[in-house]
C-alpha cells in the first residue's frame, strides 16, 4: 500500500523538476505570425530546444507569452 504514495510523490517531483527548467519570454507583433516569429527568434538566441506558447492577447498589437525548454 505504500507503493502508490511513493509513485505519486515521485511523479510530482519529476514534474516539478521539468518545469524548473522552463523559462518564460514575451514578445509582441502586429499579427500572430510575427509575434510567434519573435518568440522563435528568442528561443533560438537562448539556445532553447523547444517552446510552448502559453498565452496570446490581441488588440492593436499581439502580445504572446511562451515557455522555453532546454
Secondary structure, DSSP 4 states (H G I P E B T S, - for coil): -HHHHHHHHHHHHHHHHHHHT-EEEEEEESSHHHHHHHHHHHHHHTT-SEEEEEEEEESSSEEEEEEEE-
